[in-house]
Amino acid sequence: MSTQLPSDEQPPAQAMWSVRAEVGADEVPTSARPAGYDGRGLPRSDGATRRARPIRPATTLHWLRSHRQHAVLLAFVLPALVYIIIFFAYPLVYGFKMSVEKLGFIAGSGPFVGLHNYKVEISDPVTRTALMNTAIFLVVSIIFQFSIGLAVASYFNRRFFLSRFLRSLIIVPWLFPPIASATIFSIMFAGQGGIIDEMLRSLHLISSPIFWFDSSFKAMFVIILVNIWIGIPFNAVLLYSGLQDIPDDLREAAALDGAGPWKRFRYVTLPLLRPVALIVIMLGIIYTVKTFDTVVLLTNGGPDNGSQLMSTWAYQLAFTNFQTGQGAAVGDMLFIFCMIVAFFYIRATRREVVMA
C-alpha cells in the first residue's frame, strides 16, 4: 500500500502525477494542473511563465555593478580620448588632406592633386637646403647637448660645497621661454654693440665688428649654439637622475680591481646609463627637429634661406608664400620623420624593459 503526501504538501509535479494516476488518463484536467506545468508534468515554456519568473536580486546587483565599473572607466578615458581626437588626430588628418590638394591663400578645400605637392617640394632647392640644414642642426645639437649634459651631470654626481644650490641652477636655461632666450642671444650677437663682439675685441681677437647674420654659415652657427645652450639643462637633469640610480658599490669594486676613472666610466657607468641615455637622445631628436621660434626670431631663415629649417620652411610656405598645400606637404615630411624616431624610441625602451 503506497503512502502519498497530501496534495498541499506534495511538489507540483508529483501532485499532478498522482491526479493523473487516479483518473487513468494521459492528460490531466486543467483544473488539476499546477501553475507553470503542462499536462505531461513538464514546466511550461510559454512567454507568460517566463515573464512571471522573478529576477534574482544577486544577478541584478552583479549586472549593475559590472556596468558601473565600465561607466567609471569610460568616464576617466573619455576626456583623454576626446582631447586626442580634437587636438591630435583631427589636425593630422586635416593636414594630410591639405597636402594632397591645391590650396592657396584660403585653406579649405581645393582640387585633388595627389602627391604633386610632395614632388614639387622634393625637387625644390630651398626644400633641399632646409633638409640639409635640419640634418646638420640636429646632429651637431644632439652631440653637444648630450656630451656637455653628461659632463655636467657627472660633475654634480658628487658632493662638494654648494653642490645642491648649483645643481638647482642647472635647470634655469630650460625654464626660459625659447622666445626670451632667442631675444637675449640676438642682442648678444648684434653686429655693432653686441656683447660677443665687445668681448672678442677686449681679448684682441678681432679688429672689426662681426656681422653674425650676414652669411648662412655664421647664421647656422648662432642658431645651433643657442639650441645647444637651451638643451643642455634637459640632458643634464635626466642624465643626473640616471647616474644617481647606479650603485656606488659597483664603481668602488671596479676601483679595487685596478680600473681607473676612464675605465670605470666606460665599463661601469655607460652600460648602466644606456636606458636613460636612449630616452634622452630620442627626446632630444624630437625637440630639436621641431625647433621653430628660436630660428624665426634669430634669422627668420635668412640670409637668402641659408638657415632655413624644415619647420620654418613649412611655415613660410603656408603663411608667407600662401602655398598652403605645399606647406602641409613639408610639415607631413617632418611628421613622418618624427614618427620614425618615435618608433625606434618605443622599440628601444621595450627592449630595455625586457632585458631588465
C-alpha positions in Angstrom: 0.0 0.0 0.0 1.6 3.3 -1.1 1.6 6.3 1.1 1.0 9.6 -0.6 1.5 13.1 0.8 -1.4 15.4 1.0 -1.8 17.4 -2.1 -0.8 20.7 -0.4 2.5 19.1 0.8 3.5 17.4 -2.4 5.6 19.1 -5.1 3.6 20.4 -8.0 4.8 17.7 -10.5 4.3 14.8 -8.0 0.8 16.0 -7.1 -0.1 16.2 -10.8 1.1 12.7 -11.5 -1.0 11.4 -8.6 -4.1 13.0 -10.1 -3.1 11.5 -13.5 -2.9 8.1 -11.9 -6.2 8.4 -10.3 -8.1 9.5 -13.4 -6.2 7.0 -15.5 -5.7 9.3 -18.4 -2.7 10.7 -20.4 -3.8 14.2 -19.8 -4.6 15.9 -16.5 -7.6 18.1 -16.3 -6.9 21.7 -16.5 -8.2 22.4 -13.0 -5.8 19.9 -11.5 -2.7 21.2 -13.3 -0.2 23.2 -11.1 0.6 26.7 -12.3 3.6 26.6 -14.7 3.3 22.9 -15.8 1.6 21.3 -18.8 -0.5 18.1 -18.9 2.6 15.9 -19.1 4.1 17.2 -15.9 6.8 19.3 -17.7 7.4 23.0 -17.0 5.7 25.3 -19.4 7.9 27.3 -21.9 5.4 29.9 -22.9 6.2 33.6 -22.6 3.8 34.2 -19.9 5.5 31.9 -17.5 8.9 33.3 -18.3 7.7 36.8 -17.7 6.2 35.7 -14.4 9.5 34.4 -13.1 11.2 36.8 -10.6 14.7 38.2 -11.4 17.3 37.1 -8.9 18.5 40.1 -6.8 22.1 38.9 -6.9 22.1 38.8 -10.7 20.6 42.3 -10.9 23.2 43.7 -8.5 26.0 42.0 -10.4 24.8 43.5 -13.7 24.6 47.0 -12.2 28.0 46.6 -10.5 29.7 45.5 -13.7 28.2 48.2 -15.8 29.0 50.8 -13.2 32.7 49.8 -13.3 32.7 50.2 -17.1 31.0 53.6 -16.8 33.6 54.8 -14.3 36.4 53.6 -16.6 34.8 55.3 -19.6 34.4 58.5 -17.6 38.2 58.5 -17.0 39.2 57.5 -20.5 36.7 59.6 -22.5 38.2 63.1 -21.8 41.6 61.9 -22.9 40.2 60.3 -25.9 38.3 63.4 -26.9 41.4 65.5 -26.4 43.5 63.3 -28.6 40.8 63.2 -31.3 40.3 67.0 -31.3 43.9 68.2 -30.9 45.9 65.4 -32.5 44.0 63.1 -34.8 41.9 65.7 -36.5 44.8 68.1 -37.2 46.9 65.3 -38.6 44.1 64.0 -40.9 43.3 67.6 -42.0 47.0 68.4 -42.6 47.3 65.3 -44.8 44.2 66.3 -46.6 45.6 69.7 -47.4 48.9 68.2 -48.6 47.1 66.3 -51.4 45.0 69.3 -52.5 45.9 72.5 -54.4 45.3 75.2 -51.8 46.3 78.9 -51.9 45.6 81.8 -49.6 42.5 80.3 -48.0 42.8 76.9 -46.5 39.6 75.0 -47.0 39.2 72.5 -49.8 40.6 72.5 -53.3 41.1 70.3 -56.3 42.8 66.9 -55.5 46.3 66.8 -56.9 47.6 63.6 -55.2 51.3 63.6 -54.5 52.0 66.6 -56.7 52.8 68.9 -53.7 55.3 66.3 -52.4 57.0 66.0 -55.8 57.3 69.8 -56.1 58.8 70.2 -52.7 61.3 67.4 -53.1 62.6 69.0 -56.3 62.6 72.5 -54.8 66.2 73.7 -54.0 65.0 75.5 -50.9 63.5 72.4 -49.5 66.7 70.5 -50.1 68.6 73.3 -48.3 66.2 73.2 -45.4 66.5 69.4 -45.2 70.3 69.6 -45.2 70.3 72.4 -42.6 67.9 70.4 -40.4 70.2 67.4 -40.6 73.3 69.5 -39.6 71.3 71.3 -36.9 70.0 68.0 -35.5 73.3 66.1 -35.4 75.5 68.9 -34.1 72.9 69.9 -31.5 72.4 66.4 -30.2 76.1 65.6 -30.0 77.0 68.7 -28.0 73.8 68.7 -25.8 74.4 65.1 -24.8 78.1 65.4 -24.3 78.0 68.6 -22.3 75.0 67.5 -20.4 76.7 64.2 -19.4 79.8 66.1 -18.3 77.7 68.4 -16.2 75.7 65.5 -14.7 79.0 63.6 -13.9 80.5 66.7 -12.3 77.5 67.2 -10.0 77.2 63.5 -9.2 79.4 64.0 -6.1 79.3 66.1 -3.0 81.1 69.4 -2.7 80.4 72.9 -1.3 77.2 74.4 -2.6 76.6 71.4 -4.8 72.8 71.4 -4.1 72.5 75.1 -4.8 74.4 74.9 -8.0 72.6 71.8 -9.1 69.3 73.6 -8.8 70.6 76.3 -11.1 71.2 73.8 -14.0 67.5 73.8 -15.0 67.3 77.7 -15.3 68.1 77.9 -19.0 65.5 75.2 -19.7 62.8 77.2 -17.8 63.4 80.2 -20.0 60.9 80.5 -22.9 62.6 80.0 -26.2 61.4 83.4 -27.3 63.2 85.1 -24.4 66.4 83.0 -25.0 66.4 83.9 -28.7 65.8 87.6 -27.9 68.7 87.7 -25.5 71.1 86.0 -27.9 70.0 88.2 -30.8 71.1 91.2 -28.7 74.4 89.5 -27.7 75.3 88.7 -31.3 74.4 92.1 -32.6 76.9 93.3 -35.2 77.6 96.6 -33.5 77.5 97.0 -29.8 76.8 93.3 -29.1 78.3 91.7 -26.1 80.1 89.0 -28.1 81.8 91.4 -30.3 82.9 93.6 -27.4 84.3 90.5 -25.6 86.3 89.4 -28.7 87.6 93.0 -29.1 88.7 93.2 -25.5 90.6 89.9 -26.0 92.2 91.4 -29.2 90.8 88.5 -31.2 89.0 90.7 -33.8 89.7 94.3 -35.0 86.3 95.0 -36.7 82.8 94.0 -35.8 81.5 90.6 -37.0 78.0 90.6 -38.6 76.9 87.2 -37.4 73.8 87.0 -39.6 75.1 88.1 -43.0 76.1 84.6 -44.1 74.4 81.2 -43.9 77.4 79.6 -42.1 77.5 82.2 -39.3 73.7 82.2 -39.0 73.6 78.4 -38.7 76.4 78.6 -36.1 74.4 81.1 -34.0 71.2 79.1 -34.0 73.0 75.8 -33.3 74.8 77.5 -30.4 71.6 78.8 -28.9 69.8 75.5 -29.3 72.7 73.7 -27.5 72.5 76.2 -24.7 68.8 75.6 -24.3 69.0 71.8 -24.4 72.0 71.2 -22.1 69.9 71.5 -18.8 67.3 69.0 -20.1 70.1 66.5 -20.8 72.0 67.2 -17.6 68.9 66.7 -15.3 67.8 63.4 -16.9 71.4 62.0 -17.0 72.0 63.1 -13.4 68.9 61.1 -12.3 70.3 58.1 -14.2 73.7 58.4 -12.6 72.0 58.6 -9.1 70.5 55.1 -9.8 73.9 53.5 -10.3 75.1 51.9 -7.1 78.4 53.3 -5.8 79.4 49.8 -4.8 80.0 48.9 -8.5 82.3 51.8 -9.1 84.2 51.1 -5.8 84.5 47.4 -6.7 85.9 48.4 -10.1 88.4 50.7 -8.4 89.5 48.0 -6.1 90.2 45.8 -9.2 92.5 48.4 -10.5 90.2 50.2 -13.0 91.0 53.9 -13.5 88.4 56.7 -13.8 88.1 56.3 -17.6 87.6 52.5 -17.4 85.1 52.8 -14.6 83.2 55.4 -16.6 83.4 53.3 -19.8 82.7 49.8 -18.5 80.5 50.5 -15.5 78.8 53.9 -15.8 78.0 54.0 -19.5 76.4 50.5 -19.8 74.2 51.1 -16.8 73.3 54.6 -18.1 72.3 53.2 -21.5 68.5 53.1 -20.9 68.4 56.7 -19.7 70.8 57.8 -22.5 68.5 56.3 -25.2 65.5 58.2 -23.8 67.4 61.5 -23.6 68.7 61.1 -27.2 65.3 60.2 -28.7 63.5 63.0 -26.9 66.3 65.4 -27.8 65.9 64.5 -31.5 62.2 65.2 -31.4 62.6 68.5 -29.6 65.4 69.6 -31.9 63.6 68.7 -35.1 60.5 70.8 -34.2 62.6 73.9 -33.2 60.8 76.9 -34.7 60.6 80.1 -32.6 64.3 80.3 -32.0 65.2 80.3 -35.7 62.4 82.7 -36.6 63.5 85.3 -34.0 67.2 85.0 -34.8 67.4 84.6 -38.5 63.9 84.0 -39.9 65.5 81.5 -42.2 67.9 84.0 -43.8 70.0 85.2 -45.3 68.6 84.0 -48.6 67.1 80.9 -47.0 70.6 79.9 -45.9 69.4 79.0 -42.3 66.0 77.6 -43.2 64.9 74.5 -41.4 62.0 72.2 -42.4 59.8 73.6 -39.6 60.4 77.3 -40.6 60.2 76.5 -44.3 56.8 74.8 -43.9 55.5 77.9 -42.0 56.9 80.2 -44.7 55.3 78.3 -47.5 51.9 78.3 -45.8 51.7 81.7 -44.2 54.1 83.9 -46.2 54.1 82.4 -49.7 50.4 81.4 -49.3 51.1 77.9 -50.7 49.2 76.0 -48.1 49.2 72.6 -49.8 53.0 72.6 -50.2 53.5 73.8 -46.7 51.3 71.0 -45.4 53.4 68.6 -47.5 56.6 69.8 -45.9 55.0 69.5 -42.5 54.0 65.9 -43.2 57.5 65.1 -44.2 58.7 66.4 -40.8 55.9 64.4 -39.1 56.9 61.2 -40.8 60.5 61.6 -39.6 59.3 62.2 -36.1 57.2 59.1 -36.3 60.2 57.0 -37.4 62.2 58.3 -34.4 59.3 57.6 -32.1 59.1 54.0 -33.4 62.8 53.4 -32.7 62.3 55.1 -29.3 59.4 52.8 -28.3 61.3 49.8 -29.6 64.4 50.7 -27.7 62.5 51.3 -24.4 60.6 48.0 -24.8 63.9 46.1 -25.3 65.4 47.7 -22.2 62.3 46.7 -20.2 62.5 43.1 -21.4 66.2 43.0 -20.6 65.6 44.4 -17.2 
